[in-house]
């Protein structure tokens, strides 16, 4: 099972490419309580940042959420 697109919020932020970067998908890590804005990790600043702060932000897409994980052991 590939869990690449499974995460807690269930949303991905889609960014368009620019002259220096290719388009990318970034997982939404949280929601801003006061505004409801989607927050993603800004690796350069080491903090959460609203997606609307990025010029290349395009839109949000739903992803699958992990709600439980059951591991079975074989005997």
PyMOL commands that set and color helices and strands:
alter all, ss='L'
color gray80, all
select helices_A, chain A and resi 51-53
alter helices_A, ss='H'
color red, helices_A
select strands_A, chain A and resi 6-7+11-15+24-27+30-31+38-42+47-50+57-62+64-65
alter strands_A, ss='S'
color yellow, strands_A
deselect
rebuild
show_as cartoon
